Structure formats: C-alpha cells, structure tokens
C-alpha cells in the first residue's frame, strides 16, 4: 500500500513531457555540432596552448578521437559508405574548414620541418604563421573556406524524386542546372538522401553537404526542369569508385528514374559535357588511379596515413 501511494505521489510530481518534434531534434543536433566546432576552435587558439606544458598522451588521443568522429560520421549506417579522401581530412577537422588542397600544401611544409608543434598551432600561431606555401599564398589559404552545412541548412539542398523527376523537397521546385558557367554537384548520404547544389570553388564542394561526413556516392550532374540528362562519378573530396557509381544508379532506379536516355560517365575516358570541348582540353583523370581534375596533380595510390596533426 505504501509503495503504491509513493509511486502515485512521484507520478503527480513529474511534469507532463511532450514528445520532442523532429524539427526540434534537428535544431538540437545543429547546435551540438556548432558547439563542437566552437570547442575545437578554442583548442586551436592561443589561450589553449601553453608552450611550456607538454600535451599528455590522453589529451592527444582524445583530440584525435574528436577529429576522426567528424570524417567518420555516417559510416555505421552502410557498409559501402565512404569517408573523405585522406588528404581532405585536414579540411574536415579544421574549425575554419579551409580548403583541404590548400591545407595539405602547408601540411607538407610542416611535415618536412619535423616541428614538435601541433599542425594547426604551427600554422596559425606558432613557427609556421609567416610561411607562404608554394602554389598557395597565405591570403588564399585564409580566404578559401569551405561551407559545412548544419542539419537545418542542409534541408535547402535535399532532393526528392517524384515520378522520376528531381525536386527540391523544401521549395517543391524542379532541379535545373542550366545556368551558364556553372557546375552542379551531388552527394548521396548513408541514409540514402540525395543532395544537389551548385559548386563554388574554394567555398562550396562535395564535403559541404554532409559537413565532411561519409557518403554513398558523389559526383556531378546535368538536370533540366527536373529531368536528369547526364550524371558522372567524380569528386576530388571523396574519390568515388565504380562501386559507388553503381550504388547511385541503383538508387535512381529504385525511385523510377528513366535512365535510358541519361548520359552516364563512370570512367575517365568519358568526358562529361562542359568539361572539355577539344582533345587538347581533355583532362586525363581517373577515380581508380587517384588523379584529380581540380588540380591536375597525380597522387600516389601507395600513400601512408600522415602523422597526427
């Protein structure tokens, strides 16, 4: 009897909790990631570092774990998920998300100095703060920062497929990439959500959509009034393989997209429209030999993971 009365009393004292809406959860997630970014930025600031104090092993591993969680987000949702290409990890873990290609040029300088200072400290505050890397001035490094979308911002780029057409979910308008002088990119998330947006070099890239998280497929596309006309698998940030391209094709078929007249490019011999007009303009690239179109630099397939930044 006493137990029953006590339980009733506790129930009466408990407030009536209303279920949290999906939108509220998204806002909370966005705030969480912004808080993590802010914390990481503080760790990169002058106030965090004490030159006379050596960083502990526990602290170093905790920092590495936080960094790795950014590029690994979404991996557990699908065994075919793909993280950012290793040379772009620096971009993801940088609180400012400076362009990965630029960061890596400074990383190479830092690595060759064998400095004992952590990379981002060396770059912004320490011994390397006055360094200008070859092919990337300090002003270019600081000005080219990649937009990383939060959960709420990402909604503007989410695309649904209705009767085989690509439609922006938020506005209901058809996707149309026929804007002169522009390139349009896409990413398929590990939750099988498609995002499409206009590429802006040095500001908005494939890594922008998922804030550096893992993807199932990525590339470029041409769409006219919602009708898919051409699609190809290329991303300097993710380096998708033929398997990832097949995953994209499977996704499109599942959503009843008619691919019979769609131009599909999955290998380097097929140069998508708008990329080259003459043989001399063709950039010999391949997802499978790890060469890039953006910087025309061949990258060895036998690279090792760089030392901790």
N, C-alpha and C positions, 0 to 999 in steps of 0.2 A: 504493500500500500504506500509506504513512504517512498519507495523507489518510483512508483507511478506518479505521485504528486510532484516529486523533484523533476522528473522528465517533463511534465506539463509546464512547470514553472520555467524551465530552461527554454522550452519552445515558445513560451509567451514573451520571454526576454529577447529572443532572436529577432532581428529585423527581417522584414519580407524582402528577400533578394529577387530582383527582377533579372531575367536572363540577359546577358550582355549581347547586344546586337552584333552582327557581322561587321558592320562599318566601324563600331567602337573597337572591336578587336584589331581591325586593320590599322586604326589610328594608334592604338597602343603599341602595335608591332613597329610602326614607323618611328614613334617616339623612342622606343627601345634601341633601334639601330642608330638613331641620331645621337642618343646618349653614349652608345659605344664609340661612335666616331669622335665625339667630343672628348671622351676619356683618352682615346688614342692620341688625339691632337695634343692634349695636355702632356702626355708622356713624351711627345716629341719636342716639347717646348723647353726653354732654358730653365724654368723652375723645377722641372722633373730631374734634370741631370745634376749630379754632384761629381765633379771631376775627381775629387779626392776619395770617392767611395766606389768600390768595385761592385758591379751588379752580381747578385747571388745567382747560383745555378737555378734555384726555384723560380726566381723572378724571370730569368731568361727563358725558361721553359713555359712559364705562364704567358709571357709575351708572344712566344712562338705559337702557342695554342690559340690565342685570340686571333692572331693573324691568319692562321690556317683555317679557322672556322669561317672566315669570310669567303675564301675561294672554294670551300667545300660545301657551302650551303646548298642543299637540294640533292646531294649525292645519294643519300639513302633512299630516295623515292623511286629510283630506277637504276638498274644495274648497267644500263647503257649511257648513263649520264656522263658528261664530260666537263671537267673543270677548265678554267682559263689555262691557256698555254703557259708553261712555267715562266717564260720571260715577261709575262704580264702580271705575275703575282705582285710585283712591286707596286703596280698601279692600284691594285685592289686593297692592299694593306696601308698604302699611303693615305693619311687622313684627308689630304687635299685631292687625292686621286689624279695626280699629274700623269700625263700621257705615258703609258708604260714604255714605249720605244725610247722616249727621251730619258726617262729614269734609268733605263738599263745602260744607256751610254755613260751616265755618271756612275752607275754601279760598277762598270768595268774599270773606271778610273780608281774608284775606292778600293776595289778588289786588288788591283795591282800595287797600291800603296801599302797594303798589308797593315792598315791602320787598326788600332785596337778600339777605336770609337765605333759605336753602332752606326750603321749606314745613314739613317735619316738624321741622326745627330751630326755626323760628319758633314752631311750635305747642307744642312740649313744653319747650323750653329758652330760646328767645330772646324777642323782643319781644312775642309773642302768648301767652305762657304763662299770663297772667292774664285773657285775653279770654274772655268768655262770649257765644257767638253767639246771635242771635235764634232761637227755637224749638228750641234745643239747649243745655242747660246743660253746663258742664264736667264735672259728675258723670255726666250721661247719656253724654257722649262717651266717657269713660273706662270706664264700666261695660258699654256695649253693644259687645262684641267678638264678631265672627263666628267660629265654629268652622271651621277649614280642615282637612279630613281628609288624613292621610297615606295612602300606598298600603295599609298594613296596616289602618288604621282604616276605610278605605273599604269593605273586604270585608263589614262588617256590614250595609251598605245595598245591596249588589249583588243584583239580582233576575233570576232566570231565568224563562223561560216554558215551562212543561211542560203539554202538552196544552191549550194556550190559557190556562192559569192562571198568575198571578203568584206566584212562590215565592222566598222569601229563600234564596239559594244556601248561605249559611253554616249556617243552622239547619234548613233544609228546611220551615220553617213557611210557611203561606199569608199573603200580604199582606192585612191587614184594616185599613181606615181608619175603621171605625165606632166612633170614640171621641168622645164628646160634647165639643163645644167645641174641636175640633182641626182643623187644616188639614194636608193631606198634599201634598208636592211631589215632583217627579221631575226627573231630568236624564238625557238620552241622550248618552253620551260619543262622541267621534270614533272610538273603536274599537268603537262600537255595543254598548256595555254600558249597561244600564239601572240606575239607582239611585233608590230610593224612601225617603223618610223624613218625619218629622213636622216641620213648620215651627215654629220658635220665634222669634218676632220679636225682633230685636236679638241673636240668638245663633246660630240655625241657618237658613240661607237657601239658595237655589239655588247660590250661589257656594261653599257649604260642600263639596258632594260632590266637585268636581274641583279644590279649592283654588284657585279663580279661573281655571282653565284653560278652553279653548274647548269648546263643546258643539255637538251637532247639533240638539237640541230640548230644551225645558224647559217646565214648566207645573205644573198641579195635577191631582189625580185622586181618584176615589172607587172603592174596591175592597172587595168583601165576600167573605170567605173565598176569596180568590184570583181571584174573578170581577170583571173590570173593568166598572163600571157607568157611569162618566162620566169624561171627560177634557177638559181645555181648555188652550189655549196661552196662558199668561201668566207672565211673570217680570219683575219690576222690575229684576233684575240683568242679564238677557240681552236683554230686549226681542225675543222671537222673532217672526218674520214668518209669514205664511200658508205660505210655502215650508217653513219649519222644522216647522210642524204637519203638513204633508203627508209630510215625511220620517219623522215619528213614526208616522203611520198606516201608511206603507209597512212600517216595521219591525215593527209589530204584526201585520200581515197575513202577513209572511214567517214569523212564529212561530205562525201558525194561531190567532190570537185572533179569536173571533167578534165582529165589530163591529156586527152587525145590530141589536142592542138597546142598544148603548152610546150614551149621550148625548155628542155631540161638539160642542165650542164653540171656534170658531176666529176669531170676530169679536165686536166689542163689543156687538152687540145681544142676544147670548145670554148671559144672566146665570146662571152655574153655580149649582147648588143649594147653599144655605148662605151665599151671598154676599149675597143680598137677599131680603126677604120681601114688601116693598111697593114700589110705584112710587117713593115718596119715598126709599126706601133705595138705589135703584139708582145705582151709580156709573158715570157715562158715561165709559168708558175705551176705549182702542184701542191695540193694538200698533202700528198703522200711523200713528197721529198722534202717537205717543210721549207719551201721557199715562199716569200711573201710578195704580194703585189704592191702593197703600200710603200715599202721602202726598197724593193728590188734587191734585198740582201739575202743571200743563201745562208741558211742556218744549219749547222751540222745536226744530224739525227743521233749523234752519239754524245750529246751534251750530258753533263752531270748536274745535279741539283746544286745551285750556288750556295755559298756559305751563308749562315744566318745573318740577316740584315739588322 
